[in-house]
């Protein structure tokens, strides 16, 4: 896929903190790559933003963030809500397939007493799938630990409003 | 029974440890082979016999805990000397972490300044498994404590310094990360 080939030329840095461990690019909005530029132009287009507004009923502006991540064996992203000033919709485009045995599922938590409760939905990455959700005080989610040598490759970011 | 490794009872050693602790930019010391071998085995045996309670607060921690009494006049005296605090008995909490356990930073669980005392009861813990106790100042500087069975760490948490325990990954499945943690107020 053209996107995967474009990402092959990008620099991924290891990111590690209490909450996460994975490889990530810098913000791709400033990339010179023509394929990525085209992708960004589609994702920040008026048409797509209008579609997102229509589907989510959220008021958005033209700002987006975009970066690529690679999760490898033992990488993870622990439970959190993504809340940061202005973020309205989180999105991730999966660029390869994983099996259940690989780990790396995106898991959503229900809430109880305004905090994360049990996992209520688990999404196993499939190439070409776009997942998006509203960022809120209750949008608790996690990327489960990778358990095999398979890589989990995504383009992710946020729409703002 | 001897409690501490005799080297830590020597005046010269205690002075060096105190100087290192009190005059470092990051006020912390990690002392290897801290306890007498037999005393250390006794601590591990006691740890193994504890009844642990699993605690999960998804946005902050997942681990098992138990109270742990460690009456040791040699330890109390040593800690008093190094920290220059009056210490009668230290109240430890035993932590047991296995695969998928962790402790992360959370604004609702900010620790007040204090002096942490951490005893590592885990032998041969491979750092690739995670489970590392790590201090951070919230500005990008991190201070991981290298795991070592029979080590004692003393860390002064001044304002903004908080600790977390790295997620234990699947290479820690069927392994146990065992720590005793206390905070001197």
Contacts between the chains, C-beta under 8 A, distances in Angstrom:
chain1	res1	chain2	res2	distance
A	17	B	136	8.0
A	18	B	102	7.7
A	18	B	103	7.7
A	18	B	104	4.3
A	18	B	105	5.2
A	18	B	134	7.2
A	18	B	136	7.4
A	18	B	164	3.9
A	18	B	166	7.2
A	19	B	104	5.5
A	19	B	105	7.7
A	21	B	167	7.5
A	74	B	128	7.6
A	74	B	130	7.4
A	74	B	169	4.1
A	74	B	170	6.8
A	74	B	171	6.8
A	76	B	167	5.8
A	76	B	169	7.3
A	78	B	102	6.3
A	78	B	104	5.8
A	78	B	167	6.3
A	79	B	58	5.0
A	79	B	59	5.8
A	80	B	59	7.2
A	103	B	170	7.9
A	109	B	58	6.6
A	115	B	57	7.8
A	115	B	58	7.2
A	115	B	59	6.2
A	116	B	58	4.1
A	116	B	59	5.5
A	117	B	58	7.6
A	140	B	58	7.3
A	140	B	59	7.3
A	145	B	100	7.5
A	145	B	167	7.4
A	145	B	169	5.8
A	145	B	170	6.3
A	147	B	170	5.5
